[in-house]
Amino acid sequence: MKDIKSLKIDELKAELGAMGEKAFRAGQIYKWLHVKLVSSFDEMTDLSAGLREKLGAEFVITDLKQLEVQVSKDDGTRKYLFELGDGNTVESVLMRYHHGNSVCISSQVGCRMGCRFCASTIGGCVRSLEPSEMLDQIYKITRDTGERVSNVVIMGMGEPMDNFDNVCRFLSMISDENGLNISQRNLTVSTCGLVPEIRKLADLHLGITLAISLHAGTDEKRQRLMPIALKYSLDELMDACSYYFRETGRRLTFEYSLIAGVNDTPQDADEIAHLASKVHAHVNLIPVNPVTETGFTPTSGKDTNAFKAALEKRGVTATVRREMGRDIDGACGQLRKRRMAPAE
């Protein structure tokens, strides 16, 4: 059956027209799915029983199952584990800031990029998510908390640019005025650096923020941390970033996970400042989440502040990401991995 929650409103109108239904019904159904966030046709009470029956015969409504939620005692961060229709699981995180609620969602089940410091990639990529499965992570969290989500970050499990078409459809639908209508300026897509897809995204001229997972300032060091760097050099990546900035006018963010003794020296800071200056990027410093399998540990607070000061001395704006949810399974993929682990 067709995935109705992945259809844009014009596509839904066409589907209903083919069923002999009036176009205005599409607006009603779309509102039920994307504003009222229902999970069954029976809840669409302003539709006739006959139409609801016809819809049930033609379409399926994606409905993620909440398996687990961990709540941080430190800051109220909520980490969710959702089960998909095929039994696979993905993670999402709700973070509360003074400027509003931010949700970090997954775009794939697992990840095939192989970054050495990331738990998401352990076990590889099972499959990419449908637009409806990305949307429903937000919808389920909204229903669970009763609070509006104002910012969305695609930085959970998976590489968004490895699921390019579905992610772009998701971006269009989550910012649709007929749905939750979250401003594109409040949407962030994070990529480890798939150069052709960065250029394709630039050509769409969206108002979103693009975040580049950089993590090293030389090809040699980046290749040791991130296999994608074996395919695309820093020169190629920086050219794509420059193109993105020219085409969209949107300032990029460089995500930089600080790993003790690996990429946190003054020389590393100089190299990152040089790259950021080239494309007018903001640098977001992230103390790496400890993951048992990697053996990596986060840079100390003192050295993190020194790294930030070194960037600012070079004229680069930098922030240190506030550590949230550290007392729960904070790193992407940890909650899923723990649940999948066989009992000892």
JOZI-V376173 format. One line per field, one symbol per residue. burial: + if it has 9 or more other ideal C-beta (glycine too) atoms within 8 Angstrom, else -. Layout:
BEGIN
burial = ???
END
This chain:
BEGIN
burial = --+++++++--++-+++---+---+++++++++++-++--+-++--+---++-++--++-++-+-+--++-+-+--++++++++---++++++++-----+++++++++++++++++++++---+--+++++++++++++++-++---++++++++++++++++-+++++++++++-+++-+-+--+++++++++-++++++-----++++++++++---+++-+++++--+-+-++++++++++-++-+-+++++++++--++---++++++++++-+-+++++++++-+--+-+-++---++++++-+++-+-+-+++---+++-+-++++++++-+-----
END
